[in-house]
Amino acid sequence: MSNKHTVIVVGAGPVGLVAGLALKKRGISSVVIEAEPKDRQRPGSRAIYLHNATLDLLESIDEGLGFEIARNGIVWPIKRTLYKGKEVYVKNYGKTDTSDPTKLPPFTSLHQHDIESILYDYCVKAGVEFVWDTPIKEVVPEEDGIKVITKKGEIWEAEYVIGCDGARSVVRETAGLKFEGPRTKDTFLVVDVEEDEHDPLPLERVFHYQHPAMGGRNVMFVPFKGGWRIDLQLLEDDDPNNYTEVEGVKKWLPKVMHPKYAERITWVSSYRFHQVVANSYTDEKRRVLLAGEAAHLFAPFGARGLNSGVPDALIAVKGIEQALKVTSEQKRREAIDKAANERRIAGLWNRNSSSTALHHLQGNSPEMNLKREIAASLTAIVPKLGRWLDEGPYGPKYGPPELTTKY
């Protein structure tokens, strides 16, 4: 394998796989370099939800991809919201046929490792080149290209790099780019449990404001193919260690779910809201483009991470494709700038939206607490207040600015 390519993608997570597949389908010489071994175990509680718009984008890269991911996931037909144990909102969308070969569903819910597996199969089928077990040390942008130096001392050369190497991105840091934005002190727990296929729960997304069995803590349940995700919002004075250890989870989980799920735990993690966006999605020499968590970190409510990472990758590829066609340095830089600026605008929008969601969820705002209390008491008279309570934890329902560069 040559160490020279037009584009090097750093990171083989879902965003890197999307970038690698899109480059291959566009006929642009590329390679995907991943720090970890091929059969690595991916720890952590990751994305479980893809919007219809994301499925549509995936379908536009490779025919059948969006539909296959949709078929492998589930669509929960009911969403329900309760306030201190009282139901304040419910909506039944009816059953959705995820096997319909002509229409993508409104969303699909499946674990990220399943999403990655399908993406990887499509990459292999398309002939995407991978280099595994090769962490990089730095990227060195130059006027006429960019060098990627690995920790093993190897030097790879390209015209462009797409940094898809996650929250601790080496590409971002060594290209001179930085995260900007607040990191709050709110602690949330994420627990994934395996479903009991012989006696499954109804497919409903359920959000509890101040769950009565949990001392007023917020709890959310989201089904995905084969399991459930439970989000627990801790109070300001809580010691996360009392809740995050598996034995600790086994104590509180039966208060909110059937006790059998305490023995079906597959993952437990805690996190704080990170509301950060890179100060630029490209470097001074316009040789680097950032995508996914290398470019932004959002609160998980609203599913903005991977659903933003996919268009990040596709617009980066489109911008590079345009840059390769022009004949002047000015036009080349403009093409990269256009792609980088478009996705940063979307990143800032998503950050602001998830900040709105966080304000709605936090229990330390007397004004918001009063608004929620009044809304919950009036939902029978003014049903739209129930909808406000239901949608609040996820931020604005409308999306970020439309893509100006259609893929």
N, C-alpha and C positions, 0 to 999 in steps of 0.2 A: 504493500500500500504506500502510495506517495505521501510525503509530508507537506505537499503543496495542494491547496484547494482554493476555490473561489471564496467559499464561506466555511467557517468552522463554527459549529454549534457546541457550546459548552454546557453539558448537563443533559442527562437522558431521562428526566422526569417527564410528565405528560406534556409540558410546554415544549421541552426540547424535542420530544418525539414528533409533535405537530410541526415544529420548524423543520426538522430533518425530512419529514415526509413531503411537506410543501415544496422545499427546495428540490427534492428529487423529481417531483411531478412537474416542476418548472424547467427541468433540465439544467439546473445550476450545480456545478461541481461542489460537493460538500462532504463533510464528515461530522459525526456526532461523537464528542469525547466525553466520557463519563468517569468520575473519580473512583466510583465503587465497582466491584466485580459484577459481572453480568447477572449472576443469580443471587444478587444481594437481597437480604431481607429488609423491607422498607418499614422501619418502625414508625409509630405515631398514628394519630387519628387524622385522616386526610379528607380530601374532598369526597362528597357523596352525591352531588346534585349538579346536573347540567341543564341549563335553560334551553328552550327550543331554538333560540338564536344561535347558541353554541353548536347544537347538533346540526343546524343548517350550515354553519361555517365548516364543520368537519366533513359534511357531505360534499361541500364544494371542492374540497381538496382531492378526495378520492371517492368515486361513486360507490355507495354502499356502506361507507364508514359510519355516517351519522345514524343510519337505520340499524346497523348491527349493534351499536352501543345502546340505542333505544330499546331494541329487542331484549338485550341482556339486563336491562334495568326494570324498575317498576314505576308506576304512576299511582301515587296515593290519591284516592278520589275525594277524601274528606279532610278539611282542616277545621280545627276546633280550638277555641280560646276560653280559658276560665280565669276568673278573678277571685282569689281567696276561696276557691272551691265552687264558685257559682259560674255556670256557663254563660258567657256574654256574647259569644259569636260562634256560628257553625255554618259551613258552606259545603254542599255536596255537589261535586262536579260531574258525578256519574262515572261509569266505567269507561276507560280509554283503552282502545285496542292498540297495544304497542307493536303488534305484528303487522299492522297495516303497511303494505309496501309502497303506498303512494303518499302517505301523510305522516310527518314526524309529530310525535306527541308534544304537549305543552312543556314537558320536562321529562327527564328520566333520573331515577335515583338508584345508584349503584356505587360500590366502594371504589376508591381511586385505584387500588391494585387491579381491579377488573378493567377499569378504563385503560390503564397503562398496558395491560396484557393485550387488549384488542388493538390499541395503537401500535404496539410493538409488532404484532403479527402483520399489520398492514405495511409497516416500514420494511420488514424482512421481505415480504412479497414484492415490494417496489424496488428492492435492491439498495436500501439506505445503508451506508457504511458506518460501522460503530467501532470505537476504540474503548475498551473497558479497562477498569482498574488503573486509570491514568489521571491522578489528580494534577491540576495545573498549579504552577507557582505564580505566574503573572502573565498579563497581556501587555504587549509593547506596541501601541499604535504609532505608525510612521506615516509620512506624507504619501507614500506609494503603496501602502499595505499595512499589515499587522502581523506581529509574531506572537505565538502562544508558546510559552516556555513551561514545560512540565516539571514536576518535582524530581523526575528521573533525569532531568537535564536535556531532554529532547526538545528540539525546536521545530514547531509547525508554522507554516507560512500561509497566509490567506490575504484576500482583499478586505474581507469583513469578518467580524465575529458577532454572533448572536449569543448574549449571555443569558442562559436559562438555568443557572446554577444555584438558584434558591436564595433564601434569606441571608445566608452568610457568603454571598457571591464574591468569589475571588476576582471575577471579571469586573464587577462594579468597583470594588475597592482599588484594584491596581490600575484601572482606567481613570482614577481620580474623581469618581462620582460618589455622592453621599446621600443617605436617607435623610429626609426632613419630615418633621411632624411629631406629635405627642405619643408617648407610651404611657398608658394609664395604669393605675394601681388595681383596677378591678380584676379579680381572679375568677375564672370560670373553669369548671371541670367538664371533660368530655369522656364519656364512657361508651364503648361499643360492646354490644352483646349479640350473641348468635340467636337467631329465631328458632323456636321449636316448631319444626315443619309439620309435626303431627297435631299440634294444637296452637296455631299462630294467633297473634293478636290481630284485631281489625286494622286495616291499612288506613291510619289516620295520622296526620301531623297535629300534635296537641301541644299547646303552650299554656303553662300555668303561671299567672302572676301570683306571687306569694302563696305557694303551695301550702295548704294547711298542715300537711304532715311533715313539712320541712322547715318549720319555724319561720315562714314568710319568705323563704328563698324562691327565686324563679326557677322553674324546671321546664325543659322542652324535650319532646319526644319526636324523633323523625325516623320513619322506616326507610330502609334501603334494601336492595335485593339480598335476602338471606340474613338480615339482622336489623338492629335498632341502634340509633345514636341517642344518648341522653345527655343533655347539657344542663348543668347545675350552676347557678350563679351564687357564689359565696358572698356572705356579708362582710363588711369592712373589717370587723374584728375577728373573723374566722381564721383559724390556723389551717392552711391548705393541707398540711400533712395529715390532719385528722380525717380528711375526706378522700385524698388521692391514693393512698395505699390500698391495695386490693382488699385487704381485711377491713379497712375503713369503709370502702364502697359496699361491701357485703352487709354492713350494718345499716346503711341508710337506703340502699336500693330497694329492699323489700317494702319500704314504706310507700313507695311510689309505683312499684311494678309487682307482678306475681313473684313470689320468693324464688321460683325456679331460675329466674334470670340472674340471680346472684351467683349461680354456679355456671353461668354461660358467658362470663365476661371474657372478651378477647383483647381489650385494650383500655387503659386508663391513662389520661394525661391531664395536665392543667395548663392554662395559658392566660396571659394578660392581653388586653387589646393593644395591638400595635397599629397605629394610624399613620403610616409613613409612606412617602413617595420619593423616589430618587429626584435629586435637584435637576437632573437632565437624564433623558433616556439614551443620549449619545455623548461621545467624548469630544474633545476639542478638535481632533483631526477627522471626525466623522467616519470612524472605522468600526466602532462598536455600537450595537443596539441592544438594549436590555428588554427582557420579557419575563412575565410571571413574577414570582416572588423575588427575583433579582432586582425588579423595578419597583415593587410595592408590597406592602403588608397591610391587610385590612382585617377588621373584625369579621369573624366567620358568619355572623348573622347576615342573611341576604345573599349568601353564596357568591361573593364578588371575586374571590381569588382566582380559581381556575377558569371561571367564566370570563374573566378579564384577561387571563394569561393566553388563552387561545387566540383572540384577536390581536394581542400584543405580538405573538409569533408571526401571524399571517401578514400583518401590516409591515413588520420588519422585513419579511421576505419580499413583499411587494416593493417596499422602498429600495431594497438592494437591487432588485430586478430593474427598477427604473434607473438607478444610479449606474448600472452596468451598460445601459444603452446610450447614455449621453456622451458628448465629446469634449466638454469643458469641465474644469475643476469646480467652477462655480455651480454649474448645473448638477454635478455629482453631489456636492454638499447640500444643495437645496433639496434634492430627492431624499437624502437621509434625514435632513432636518424635518421635512414634511411628515415622514413616518414617525419620527421620535416625538415631535410636538403633538401630533394627533393623539398618540397613546398616552402621553403625559396629561393632556387635558382630560381624557377619560379616567386616568388614575386619580387625579385631583377630585373629580366628580365623585368617584367611588369612595374616596377617603371622606369627603364631606357627608356623603349619604350614610356611611357606617358610623360616623360621629353623631349624626342625628339619631340613629338607632340606639347608640349607646346612651345618649342623654335620656331617651325614652325609657330605657331599661333600668338606669341607675336609681337607687333608692335614696340618694343623698340630696335630692332636689325637692324641697317642700312644695314648690309650685307644681312640678310634674306629678308628685305624689297626689296632690289635691285634684289635678286634672283627671288622673286615672280613676281616683275614687269616685268623682262626680260622674264620669263617663260610665263606669260600671253600674252605678245606681240608676242610670237613665236609659240603658240599652233597650229595655222593653218598650219605652215610649219613643225613643229616637234610635232606631236600629243602626244608623250610620255611625253612631258612637262605638258600637260593637265592632264595626269594621275598622275603625281607627285604632281600637285596642289591638285588634288582630294584626294589622299591618305595621304598627309602630315598631316592634322589635327588629324589623328587617329594613327599615329606612324607606325612602321614597320608592314607589312602585314603578314609576317610569324610569327608563334607562338613561345611560349617558348619551352624549351627543352621537348622532348617527355617524358611521364611518364615512369619511370624505373620500377615502381611497378604497373603493370596493375591491374585494379580493376576486 
